[in-house]
Amino acid sequence: MFELKEPGGKSVRLSSGAAGEALEKLGVKSGAVAAMLNGRPVDMTAEITESGDIAPITADSEEGLDILRHSAAHLMAQAVAGLYPGTRYGVGPSIKDGFYYDMEIPGGITEEDLPKIEKEMKRLAKRAIPVERREMTREEALAYFREKNDPYKAEIISDLEEDHVSLYFQGDYADLCRGPHVPNTSWVKHFRLLSVAGAYWRGDEKNIMLTRVYGTAFASEEALEAYIRRMEEAKSRDHRRLGRELDLFSLQNEGPGFPFFHPKGMVIMNCLVDFWKKEHTKRGYSEIRTPLILDRDLWIRSGHWDHYRENMYFTEIDEQPFAIKPMNCPGGMMVYKSQLRSYRDLPMRMAELGVVHRHERSGVLHGLMRVRCFTQDDAHLYCRPDQVKDEIIGIMNLCNYIYRDVFGFKYTMELSTRPENSMGSEEQWAIAETALKQALDETKSEYRLNPGDGAFYGPKIDFHLEDCIGRTWQCGTIQLDFQMPEKFDLSYVGADGKEHRPVMLHRTVLGSLERFFGILVENFAGAFPYWIAPVQVRILPVSGDYVEYAGKIASELRSSGIRVEVDERDEKLGKKIRDAQTQKIPYMAVVGEKERESGGVAPRERSRGDLGAMSMDQFREVLAAEFNPIKV
């Protein structure tokens, strides 16, 4: 006899039965795609074999959406199996906001085929085909997929250590999967297939290229349509398209993963750098620069050789092996070690805008968001153990100012703890994780725990920005590190005259400057805040007779540090205004006979339109009132 309790306190005793039956007897089955039994998700048909706590997993919950989307991936695979006989299947997981499936489809497919696959999915969904879990031994499962001529599933099973595996059957389709899944296909109602891409089997460029089909699914049609609208809005904001249209940067075949920044793009980058330097100077940071290429022995000592080698580039100098740096920290530690440090010197805050190179596979490169060369706004702080918490809080305050106050982002924080491939003792990790948690708790910060996702050398706090259409981006991070100071034998002389080991904090705020640039492009849809706009004012002479006066106005504004250009084209004023709007320039200044006679301008603001005639002094006051954190 088993006793099960639901969160409201009700309980039920069963001699046998399934999770769904238990929930039904407790009166909480409605809307449940699966059940949570003693903290683990199970199918509604799962046999009850223990007493404990049980709760429904609803389709609109985070866990429920994950199950729904995973089931949608299986439904899509079943539809493809019927439409394209001979298809062989790789993996089909749920992912953030959706799902995908990697398949070897005879003849291949394009995005034009997606409506046909969707139609078949809907037909299968209406049939309410039961989804059944079956346990098999590894050998039985291997034999099953070999008979089905599916080498990818057979390869996955061969690599597993478990003696038994689970398969999910729906009609004549079966898939290797841990589950859980929805009770039947009718639960997958609100879905959309989104795109087709290529993906190497197991992410290895040496393997066959499979067809990856992306899709999404939601618990309601309203949620699905809202998501589709957000995606359409995201397409209109795509930084790659806007980068071309606004002449900010380009991506060339001659440098895959290595973006080319154009003059207007460099204006934005330089504004970000100037702002970054000003804020760091104000907060007691010193700026350093370390070499791009360093001896291989340094990377062996840092642990990158063992933990990060596959992402690094290598070269040879004087017949000796060197590596192009993927991270700035080892070089920063060499600066620290260059002289004897005292406890009075600490905390030391060393900041570096370091260019790093990381070997990313071609399939994951994405505009400025995923590149092979980028500038990281790093800082490494060396402090005594009693200073750690205050330094973490100082970094958190800096992040809050830049994210919220300057750029207007909402953000969330995530505490990531010890991963499987970690360096160091459990005791050191416990101390490090406690220090980060204390800083979060003392500042009353809300955060999510992300177990096992820390860096190999220490736990971390990650900052996730939310843009204006609800997407999140991971930018800043704070990593507490006891390992690197040990490996590099860092020390300081304490008040007792003895040598002590400093604690090291790694941190970024903007993260990759290139990626942050891309986020800004998409967040503002290219309509940058005045202070970082590549062109802040465009002068629009109504005809060629007023080009000379427009040039005089431009010179006056440039002398005040304003970025200005003159539209000298022989075009009508309406077209000039429309083009300036398309280029998302914050201010236009129309000049004609009236303005030349008065020595003024007729300014327009890109969102408010005509501001009325103004003298030059009045116009300069309007511009000076614009927020500019570089000058504040």
LINZI-V536617 format. One record per helix or strand of 3 or more residues. SS is the DSSP state (hx for helix, st for strand). FROM is the first residue (numbers start at 0). TO is the last residue. If there is no record, write none. Layout:
SS;FROM;TO, SS;FROM;TO
This chain:
st;1;4, st;10;13, hx;18;25, st;31;36, st;39;41, st;51;57, hx;61;82, st;97;103, hx;110;125, st;131;136, hx;137;146, hx;150;158, st;163;169, st;172;175, hx;184;186, st;189;199, hx;200;202, st;208;217, hx;220;235, hx;238;244, hx;252;254, hx;262;281, st;292;294, hx;295;301, hx;303;306, hx;308;310, st;312;316, st;319;323, hx;328;335, hx;342;344, st;347;356, hx;361;363, st;372;382, hx;384;405, st;409;415, hx;425;441, st;446;449, st;459;465, st;471;480, hx;482;486, st;502;511, hx;512;522, hx;529;531, st;536;540, hx;543;558, st;563;566, hx;572;581, st;586;590, hx;592;597, st;599;604, st;608;614, hx;615;623
